[in-house]
């Protein structure tokens, strides 16, 4: 089984397999993900293993699932046989690299040039900030409980 979930860990899922990984450029996906596009993969036998998503009908044909606690976009359901899942919510997103782009009529003009943007090396201040950071994000694996109990 393949597992994944939201950022805070309130909603977790497993799937038997994934297929048709794509990047959707439609304006609804841009807004739902708060991003330039939405990476999605079709699931087989999606099971919610902790919590359940909340849902929003983004159109008369699509229902989107998201975590009601942290807001992580999770699913895209257009009423077909299988729900699509947000690839980055997989515990291992490398299991489903996108192989196609869809709905490119809404594709933002600059998206194809993102790879050419200059890379800024981390400054010592940024490295110090990151070293002192404690993540409250759920780890990329299933846990018996979340959040973890704090020890005294």
Backbone bond lengths (Angstrom), bond angles and torsions (degrees), N, CA, C in turn:
res aa  C-N    CA-C-N  psi(-1)  N-CA   C-N-CA  omega(-1)  CA-C   N-CA-C  phi
1 X - - - 1.451 - - 1.530 110.20 -
2 X 1.319 114.65 149.74 1.455 122.99 178.56 1.521 106.66 -107.12
3 X 1.330 117.74 134.05 1.460 120.27 -175.89 1.522 111.75 -119.94
4 X 1.327 114.23 163.34 1.448 121.11 177.69 1.508 109.94 -173.74
5 X 1.326 115.65 -176.45 1.448 119.61 179.30 1.511 112.24 174.70
6 X 1.310 114.38 -175.74 1.460 121.38 -177.70 1.527 110.93 -79.35
7 X 1.313 115.01 177.18 1.457 120.88 -177.86 1.522 112.81 -67.03
8 X 1.331 117.79 -39.05 1.464 119.36 -175.40 1.525 113.85 -88.35
9 X 1.334 118.32 -13.00 1.458 121.30 178.44 1.517 114.69 90.90
10 X 1.327 118.19 0.39 1.470 120.52 179.86 1.522 112.03 -69.81
11 X 1.343 116.97 -27.40 1.464 121.57 179.47 1.525 108.55 -124.80
12 X 1.328 115.75 124.03 1.470 122.62 178.49 1.522 107.92 -129.18
13 X 1.325 116.16 154.72 1.457 120.96 -178.90 1.523 110.66 -146.65
14 X 1.333 114.46 165.58 1.457 121.37 169.52 1.518 107.60 -136.04
15 X 1.317 115.58 152.04 1.460 122.29 175.84 1.519 108.06 -135.20
16 X 1.313 115.22 152.13 1.464 120.33 178.38 1.519 111.00 -74.65
17 X 1.346 115.73 -43.07 1.464 120.35 179.53 1.520 109.61 -159.39
18 X 1.327 115.53 168.91 1.458 123.11 -179.19 1.518 109.28 -128.55
19 X 1.322 116.58 149.25 1.461 120.89 176.92 1.527 109.31 -149.36
20 X 1.309 115.66 169.10 1.467 124.02 174.90 1.524 114.22 51.23
21 X 1.331 119.15 47.63 1.461 119.06 178.77 1.531 110.61 -66.81
22 X 1.319 115.57 131.86 1.467 119.77 -175.69 1.519 110.58 -145.52
23 X 1.313 114.15 170.14 1.456 122.36 171.92 1.522 106.03 -115.76
24 X 1.334 116.52 121.90 1.467 120.98 178.37 1.523 109.10 -99.87
25 X 1.321 115.34 129.17 1.464 121.67 -178.98 1.521 113.44 -100.82
26 X 1.333 119.73 3.41 1.468 119.97 -175.58 1.530 110.11 -62.39
27 X 1.323 115.47 153.76 1.466 120.63 -176.45 1.523 112.10 -62.94
28 X 1.337 117.62 -33.77 1.470 119.33 178.03 1.526 110.75 -64.50
29 X 1.326 117.87 -41.55 1.469 120.02 177.73 1.528 110.90 -66.67
30 X 1.325 116.90 -38.74 1.462 119.15 177.77 1.529 110.41 -57.43
31 X 1.323 116.05 -46.34 1.464 119.35 -178.52 1.533 111.91 -71.73
32 X 1.333 117.19 -40.27 1.469 120.58 -178.82 1.526 111.66 -62.98
33 X 1.335 116.89 -35.61 1.452 121.22 -178.72 1.530 112.42 -94.60
34 X 1.335 116.97 -11.06 1.459 119.67 -175.64 1.513 110.24 60.65
35 X 1.331 116.04 39.28 1.454 121.30 -172.60 1.523 109.01 -147.59
36 X 1.329 116.83 177.09 1.455 121.47 -178.16 1.518 112.27 -75.17
37 X 1.335 117.99 -20.46 1.459 124.27 179.70 1.519 108.97 -163.88
38 X 1.323 115.94 171.21 1.459 121.24 -178.61 1.525 110.10 -122.65
39 X 1.339 118.63 114.64 1.465 121.24 173.58 1.533 110.16 -80.20
40 X 1.331 116.71 121.57 1.466 122.64 -175.98 1.525 110.90 -133.81
41 X 1.319 116.65 150.20 1.470 122.47 174.83 1.523 108.58 -135.58
42 X 1.315 116.22 144.43 1.463 122.12 179.05 1.524 109.41 -77.42
43 X 1.332 116.37 134.32 1.464 121.57 -178.01 1.525 111.18 -100.75
44 X 1.305 115.27 153.56 1.453 122.59 168.83 1.525 106.99 -119.81
45 X 1.316 116.15 124.18 1.469 123.61 178.80 1.526 112.83 60.13
46 X 1.317 116.05 57.11 1.468 122.05 175.54 1.528 109.41 -69.35
47 X 1.330 116.07 128.34 1.465 122.68 177.82 1.525 108.63 -128.80
48 X 1.317 117.55 133.03 1.462 121.50 175.13 1.517 107.69 -84.65
49 X 1.328 117.88 120.90 1.462 121.98 -175.65 1.525 112.99 -102.19
50 X 1.334 117.52 -16.64 1.471 122.08 172.76 1.527 107.23 -150.76
51 X 1.294 116.50 124.50 1.455 120.99 179.75 1.519 111.91 63.82
52 X 1.297 116.02 -177.16 1.468 123.10 176.06 1.518 107.69 -142.64
53 X 1.328 116.31 152.41 1.461 118.10 178.61 1.520 111.87 -73.91
54 X 1.311 114.38 162.78 1.462 121.63 164.42 1.519 105.37 -91.65
55 X 1.328 116.39 162.35 1.457 119.89 -174.72 1.525 111.99 -129.03
56 X 1.322 114.51 149.21 1.457 122.81 176.23 1.523 108.27 -135.34
57 X 1.327 116.35 126.50 1.468 120.99 174.96 1.523 107.53 -80.79
58 X 1.323 117.06 98.25 1.460 120.57 -177.62 1.526 111.85 -76.61
59 X 1.309 117.04 -13.22 1.465 122.40 174.86 1.519 107.74 -159.45
60 X 1.328 115.98 -177.28 1.465 119.12 177.50 1.522 111.50 -76.30
61 X 1.344 117.67 -4.56 1.467 120.76 -178.32 1.523 114.10 -120.97
62 X 1.325 118.75 -10.51 1.466 121.10 -173.21 1.525 111.46 -130.56
63 X 1.335 115.53 135.18 1.456 123.55 173.32 1.524 106.95 -116.62
64 X 1.320 116.38 130.53 1.466 121.53 -179.35 1.521 109.67 -112.85
65 X 1.332 115.54 135.19 1.454 121.39 177.38 1.513 110.44 -102.42
66 X 1.333 115.96 143.36 1.461 121.39 179.85 1.520 108.87 -150.60
67 X 1.318 116.54 160.37 1.461 119.89 176.63 1.522 108.60 -74.02
68 X 1.327 116.39 127.22 1.454 121.28 179.07 1.512 113.19 -73.11
69 X 1.342 118.09 -14.19 1.460 121.20 179.93 1.531 112.33 -92.24
70 X 1.333 117.20 -49.67 1.473 119.51 -175.58 1.524 113.40 -109.52
71 X 1.338 117.98 -10.30 1.460 121.06 176.25 1.511 116.08 86.12
72 X 1.320 118.85 1.95 1.458 120.80 -179.03 1.523 111.37 -57.26
73 X 1.353 118.80 125.48 1.464 120.82 173.56 1.530 109.41 -66.63
74 X 1.330 117.14 131.73 1.464 120.54 -175.89 1.525 113.71 -119.28
75 X 1.337 117.93 -49.71 1.462 119.42 -171.36 1.520 112.85 -131.81
76 X 1.329 112.91 159.23 1.463 123.94 174.02 1.521 105.07 -133.58
77 X 1.314 116.84 117.33 1.466 121.30 -176.68 1.517 109.32 -125.05
78 X 1.321 116.65 108.64 1.468 121.88 179.59 1.528 111.91 -99.33
79 X 1.325 116.22 11.96 1.454 120.33 175.72 1.510 114.45 89.31
80 X 1.327 117.01 9.83 1.459 120.28 177.59 1.510 111.24 -80.26
81 X 1.302 115.56 -164.91 1.463 120.67 -178.01 1.525 113.03 -69.20
82 X 1.326 116.78 -32.75 1.462 120.21 -174.20 1.526 110.85 -135.09
83 X 1.314 115.44 141.36 1.457 122.79 178.47 1.524 109.10 -76.69
84 X 1.330 115.96 146.83 1.461 120.08 174.06 1.523 108.78 -94.93
85 X 1.337 115.90 145.63 1.462 122.13 -178.43 1.522 108.96 -117.23
86 X 1.318 117.33 148.29 1.462 122.22 176.54 1.531 108.44 -70.05
87 X 1.327 116.47 119.39 1.465 121.64 -173.42 1.529 112.24 -57.29
88 X 1.327 118.03 -40.36 1.467 120.19 -176.81 1.522 113.15 -68.71
89 X 1.351 118.08 -11.69 1.463 119.97 176.83 1.527 112.35 -84.60
90 X 1.326 117.04 -7.81 1.469 120.16 174.68 1.527 108.89 -65.99
91 X 1.319 117.44 144.92 1.465 120.07 175.03 1.523 110.61 -60.14
92 X 1.317 116.74 -30.85 1.464 122.06 175.43 1.527 108.95 -129.44
93 X 1.342 117.54 87.44 1.461 120.28 -177.11 1.530 113.73 -62.34
94 X 1.329 117.89 -17.08 1.466 119.79 179.02 1.519 112.29 -69.27
95 X 1.341 117.49 -10.82 1.464 120.87 178.36 1.523 112.52 -70.46
96 X 1.343 116.93 -15.87 1.460 119.78 -174.45 1.528 112.11 -142.03
97 X 1.342 117.23 64.83 1.468 118.54 178.75 1.528 110.40 -68.61
98 X 1.339 117.76 137.59 1.465 120.11 -179.62 1.529 112.07 -58.89
99 X 1.335 115.33 142.43 1.463 120.68 179.50 1.529 112.27 -118.37
100 X 1.359 116.73 -4.49 1.465 119.24 178.62 1.523 109.64 -156.67
101 X 1.337 115.07 162.71 1.456 122.92 174.60 1.524 107.86 -114.13
102 X 1.337 116.09 141.06 1.459 120.46 -179.92 1.526 109.88 -128.78
103 X 1.331 115.18 160.26 1.464 122.87 178.82 1.525 112.13 53.46
104 X 1.313 114.77 50.38 1.467 120.48 -175.13 1.522 113.70 -76.72
105 X 1.337 118.94 -5.02 1.467 119.74 175.66 1.523 111.61 -61.01
106 X 1.339 117.79 -28.71 1.464 122.20 179.08 1.525 113.03 -98.42
107 X 1.312 116.95 5.62 1.467 121.26 -178.49 1.526 109.91 -59.18
108 X 1.306 116.83 130.09 1.462 121.66 177.80 1.522 109.64 -70.92
109 X 1.333 116.42 136.59 1.462 121.95 -172.63 1.525 114.01 -55.21
110 X 1.322 118.27 -34.18 1.465 120.98 -172.95 1.527 114.39 -84.88
111 X 1.320 118.01 -8.07 1.467 121.15 -174.14 1.533 112.13 -58.82
112 X 1.314 117.96 -40.60 1.467 120.00 -177.85 1.523 113.43 -69.14
113 X 1.319 118.28 -11.35 1.464 121.01 179.87 1.533 112.85 -104.64
114 X 1.313 118.62 1.44 1.465 120.67 -177.29 1.527 112.62 -57.64
115 X 1.317 116.81 -37.61 1.472 120.00 -178.48 1.528 112.58 -64.13
116 X 1.322 117.67 -20.53 1.461 121.66 -177.12 1.535 112.65 -92.21
117 X 1.316 118.62 -2.50 1.456 120.65 178.94 1.526 110.05 -62.24
118 X 1.337 117.40 145.41 1.463 119.35 177.47 1.527 110.62 -65.06
119 X 1.309 115.25 149.41 1.458 122.15 178.70 1.525 108.30 -102.66
120 X 1.322 116.06 125.57 1.462 120.62 176.68 1.522 107.80 -93.47
121 X 1.305 115.85 124.12 1.463 120.21 177.40 1.522 109.13 -68.80
122 X 1.322 116.82 147.08 1.454 121.38 179.25 1.520 110.46 -65.01
123 X 1.313 115.73 132.23 1.465 120.40 175.89 1.526 108.51 -80.72
124 X 1.321 116.15 168.60 1.468 119.43 178.51 1.531 109.93 -63.61
125 X 1.346 117.74 -33.47 1.465 120.55 177.55 1.519 111.77 -65.46
126 X 1.337 116.67 -41.19 1.465 120.38 178.41 1.521 110.63 -66.58
127 X 1.318 116.88 -42.22 1.465 120.27 178.64 1.517 110.79 -63.49
128 X 1.335 117.17 -41.08 1.457 121.35 178.25 1.524 110.34 -63.47
129 X 1.338 117.28 -42.68 1.458 121.74 177.79 1.521 110.28 -59.52
130 X 1.322 117.43 -47.62 1.460 121.28 -177.73 1.527 111.29 -67.07
131 X 1.339 118.04 -37.49 1.464 121.04 178.66 1.523 111.82 -63.37
132 X 1.335 117.62 -32.75 1.451 121.55 -178.31 1.514 113.97 -90.96
133 X 1.322 117.58 6.20 1.457 123.06 -175.80 1.527 110.72 -86.16
134 X 1.323 117.06 132.92 1.458 122.21 172.99 1.514 107.74 -110.44
135 X 1.316 117.31 115.75 1.456 122.02 -178.28 1.520 110.96 -77.87
136 X 1.317 115.93 136.81 1.469 122.10 173.58 1.523 110.14 -105.20
137 X 1.309 115.48 11.04 1.460 122.18 -179.67 1.525 109.63 -77.73
138 X 1.322 115.96 143.98 1.462 120.64 177.32 1.531 108.78 -61.07
139 X 1.332 118.72 140.26 1.472 120.06 178.70 1.527 111.27 -69.56
140 X 1.308 116.61 163.39 1.461 122.08 -178.41 1.527 111.61 -83.12
141 X 1.323 116.06 56.34 1.466 123.02 173.88 1.518 107.85 -168.24
142 X 1.321 116.78 160.50 1.460 120.81 179.01 1.525 110.16 -67.45
143 X 1.319 116.62 146.50 1.459 123.17 175.84 1.523 108.19 -128.53
144 X 1.322 116.72 151.21 1.461 120.10 177.88 1.518 111.15 -65.28
145 X 1.325 116.33 -35.38 1.456 120.69 177.90 1.519 108.83 -146.99
146 X 1.320 115.04 157.56 1.455 120.72 176.47 1.514 107.00 -157.65
147 X 1.301 117.90 137.51 1.456 126.29 -2.23 1.523 111.28 -69.84
148 X 1.302 114.92 159.25 1.453 120.25 178.45 1.512 109.92 -65.59
149 X 1.333 116.61 145.86 1.447 120.13 176.86 1.521 108.50 -70.41
150 X 1.310 114.83 138.45 1.470 120.11 178.78 1.522 108.75 -82.02
151 X 1.330 115.88 137.14 1.453 120.44 177.15 1.519 108.53 -92.42
152 X 1.321 116.53 147.35 1.476 120.56 -178.20 1.493 111.25 -92.31
